[in-house]
Every structure is written in structure tokens, then in C-alpha cells.
Amino acid sequence: MQVICLQEDAFYALVEEVVARLKEKQGNEKEKWVSDEEAMQLLNVKSKTTLQKLRDEGKIRFSQPQKKIILYDRDSINTYLERNARNTF
């Protein structure tokens, strides 16, 4: 068994780097396809009718693996939000 000795500053720097990498990795592992409830939350809309309108107009991508199950593409929702963002003065 080998023992590795580190100075206190180096140890805490290493721990912070590991924590940062874990947070980065967790942030990147969001699911690509989200339910209608989560899509409504991301878009900040309150009705499924509005969600259906966005879907029908081709503004957000969706998948319908079964008749009553509709999933929404998280990337297309983010793209839609970015496209409609207004720059500040």
C-alpha cells in the first residue's frame, strides 16, 4: 500500500477540483426528452394547449412513442427560448 502525502493547500485544491468536475458531470446528464409537465415548467406556460400550439407550429421538437405519450426535446426548448430572448440595452 502506498501513502501519498499532500500539503493542506494542495489537498483542498484537489478536493475542490473533484467537486467541480462532479457538478459539471451531473449538469451534463439531463435527459434529452422531457415530459409535458417538465416542458411546461421549462417554458413557463400553464396550459397544455399552449404546448400543443408550439408543437403544431413546429417551434419545438417532440416525439410520440405511444398514442398518449408525447415527449419534448430539451434542446429544442432551449433553442426556442434563446431565439425569442431579447437583448438588454
C-alpha positions in Angstrom: 0.0 0.0 0.0 1.3 3.4 -0.9 0.8 6.5 1.1 0.6 9.9 -0.7 1.3 13.0 1.3 0.0 16.4 0.3 0.2 19.8 1.8 -3.0 21.1 3.2 -3.4 23.7 0.4 -2.8 21.1 -2.3 -5.3 18.7 -0.7 -8.1 21.2 -0.6 -7.4 22.4 -4.1 -7.6 18.7 -5.3 -10.9 18.2 -3.4 -12.4 21.4 -4.9 -11.4 20.3 -8.4 -13.0 16.9 -7.9 -16.2 18.5 -6.6 -16.3 20.9 -9.6 -15.9 18.0 -12.1 -18.7 16.0 -10.4 -21.0 19.0 -10.6 -20.1 19.5 -14.2 -20.7 15.9 -15.0 -24.1 15.9 -13.2 -25.2 19.0 -15.0 -24.5 17.5 -18.4 -26.5 14.3 -17.8 -30.0 15.8 -18.1 -32.4 13.8 -20.1 -32.8 14.8 -23.7 -36.5 14.0 -23.8 -38.8 15.5 -21.1 -42.5 15.0 -20.2 -45.2 17.6 -20.9 -45.1 18.8 -17.3 -41.4 19.4 -17.4 -41.6 21.1 -20.8 -44.4 23.4 -19.5 -42.2 24.2 -16.5 -39.1 25.0 -18.7 -41.2 27.2 -21.0 -43.1 28.7 -18.1 -46.5 28.0 -19.6 -49.6 27.0 -17.7 -51.7 25.1 -20.2 -51.2 22.1 -22.4 -53.0 23.9 -25.2 -50.1 26.4 -25.4 -47.7 23.4 -25.5 -49.7 21.8 -28.3 -49.7 25.1 -30.2 -45.9 25.3 -30.1 -45.8 21.7 -31.2 -48.2 22.1 -34.1 -46.4 25.2 -35.3 -43.1 23.3 -35.4 -41.5 25.6 -32.8 -40.4 22.7 -30.6 -39.5 19.2 -31.4 -41.4 16.3 -30.0 -41.6 12.5 -30.1 -44.7 10.4 -29.7 -43.5 6.8 -28.8 -47.1 5.8 -27.9 -50.5 7.3 -28.7 -50.9 9.1 -25.4 -47.3 9.8 -24.6 -45.6 12.9 -26.0 -42.0 13.8 -25.1 -40.3 17.1 -25.8 -36.8 17.7 -26.9 -35.0 19.7 -24.2 -32.5 21.2 -26.7 -35.3 22.5 -29.0 -37.0 24.1 -26.0 -33.7 25.8 -25.0 -33.2 26.9 -28.7 -36.8 28.3 -28.8 -36.2 30.3 -25.6 -32.9 31.6 -26.9 -34.4 32.6 -30.3 -37.1 34.6 -28.5 -34.8 36.2 -26.0 -34.4 40.0 -26.2 -31.1 41.7 -25.6 -31.0 44.4 -22.9 -29.9 48.0 -23.7 
